[in-house]
Amino acid sequence: MARRLISFGVGLALMGMAQAQLPDPTRPPANLMVTNAGAPESAPPAALTLQSVILRKGGKPAALINGEFVELGGKVGEARLVKIREDRVVLRGPLGEETLRLTPAAEKKPVAPAGKAKKESKR
């Protein structure tokens, strides 16, 4: 009986050590962590990323840029949000205008009308 209790205790201790080494999946990324001084840890400045566009009836359009909610006319760093479209926004700052796109690698191309496509394929 004593041997079982000792084995059980050792097993619990080993399980506790194994859990202590697992990372916390709910912990925010290191670049968002705040130090004791209240300032973010030193990290290179990230490029601006457009995450969402919000077009509201009867309300100011807005955008989500680098996790920050910005209404039309609002500021992101030193740049001001001057234009909002379905797939992009335009910021104007000290270095000029910058366009941020929701899907930077995707380009919209017009599609030929269905009637023309059929006629051209018959030739």
C-alpha positions as a printed Julia matrix, in Angstrom:
123×3 Matrix{Float64}:
   0.0    0.0     0.0
   2.8    2.44    0.9
   4.55   1.58   -2.37
   1.39   2.49   -4.35
   1.06   5.82   -2.54
   4.69   6.68   -3.27
   4.27   5.72   -6.95
   1.1    7.79   -7.12
   2.86  10.81   -5.57
   5.81  10.51   -7.96
   3.39  10.29  -10.89
   1.6   13.46   -9.79
   4.91  15.28   -9.41
   6.01  14.26  -12.92
   2.68  15.39  -14.39
   3.06  18.77  -12.69
   6.55  19.21  -14.14
   5.32  18.31  -17.64
   2.49  20.85  -17.45
   4.85  23.59  -16.28
   6.78  23.34  -19.58
   3.77  23.63  -21.92
   3.15  27.09  -23.44
  -0.07  28.87  -22.59
  -2.23  28.9   -25.76
  -4.2   31.91  -24.48
  -1.11  34.1   -23.99
  -0.92  37.04  -26.46
   2.0   37.21  -28.92
   5.24  38.62  -27.52
   5.05  41.79  -29.63
   1.78  42.71  -27.87
   3.05  42.03  -24.37
   3.51  45.08  -22.12
   6.52  45.49  -19.86
   6.31  46.68  -16.25
   7.01  50.24  -17.4
   3.77  50.19  -19.4
   5.45  50.47  -22.8
   5.34  47.67  -25.37
   8.47  45.52  -25.54
  10.92  46.7   -28.17
   9.97  45.32  -31.56
  10.47  46.66  -35.05
   7.54  48.76  -36.25
   5.1   46.6   -38.18
   3.85  47.54  -41.61
   0.27  48.76  -41.64
  -2.23  46.01  -42.44
  -5.86  46.53  -43.4
  -7.9   43.86  -41.62
 -11.48  44.97  -42.24
 -13.59  47.68  -43.85
 -16.83  48.79  -42.17
 -19.33  50.61  -44.39
 -22.36  51.67  -42.31
 -25.65  53.16  -43.44
 -26.17  56.43  -41.66
 -22.8   56.23  -39.91
 -19.2   57.08  -40.62
 -17.3   54.42  -42.56
 -14.42  52.91  -40.64
 -11.57  50.46  -40.99
  -9.68  48.05  -38.77
  -5.96  48.72  -39.27
  -3.4   46.77  -37.24
  -6.14  45.92  -34.73
  -7.15  49.59  -34.28
 -10.65  50.84  -35.14
 -10.29  54.02  -37.22
 -13.17  56.11  -38.59
 -12.87  58.15  -41.78
 -10.82  61.24  -40.92
  -9.19  59.5   -37.95
  -5.46  58.98  -37.5
  -3.23  55.91  -37.6
   0.13  56.99  -36.24
   0.97  60.17  -38.16
  -1.27  59.33  -41.15
  -4.93  60.31  -41.59
  -7.56  57.96  -43.08
  -8.86  59.92  -46.1
 -10.69  57.36  -48.26
 -12.48  54.05  -47.62
 -13.62  51.65  -50.34
 -14.94  48.06  -50.21
 -11.49  46.53  -50.7
  -9.03  49.28  -49.77
  -8.34  52.43  -47.77
  -6.1   55.43  -48.42
  -3.95  57.04  -45.73
  -2.3   60.45  -46.13
   0.71  61.25  -44.0
   4.02  63.1   -43.99
   5.43  60.69  -46.59
   2.46  61.05  -48.96
  -0.47  58.74  -49.68
  -0.47  55.03  -48.97
  -3.12  52.56  -50.14
  -3.81  49.51  -47.98
  -5.71  46.63  -49.59
  -7.68  43.84  -47.9
  -6.16  41.27  -50.25
  -2.9   42.85  -51.43
  -1.98  40.06  -53.86
  -5.4   39.86  -55.54
  -6.28  42.05  -58.5
  -9.77  42.55  -59.86
 -10.11  42.06  -63.62
 -13.3   42.72  -65.56
 -14.98  39.65  -67.0
 -16.18  39.71  -70.61
 -19.96  39.65  -70.98
 -21.36  36.12  -71.45
 -22.55  36.81  -75.03
 -19.1   37.92  -76.25
 -17.34  34.98  -74.65
 -19.6   32.47  -76.43
 -19.23  34.18  -79.83
 -15.44  34.33  -79.55
 -15.18  30.67  -78.56
 -17.11  29.56  -81.69
 -14.51  31.05  -84.06
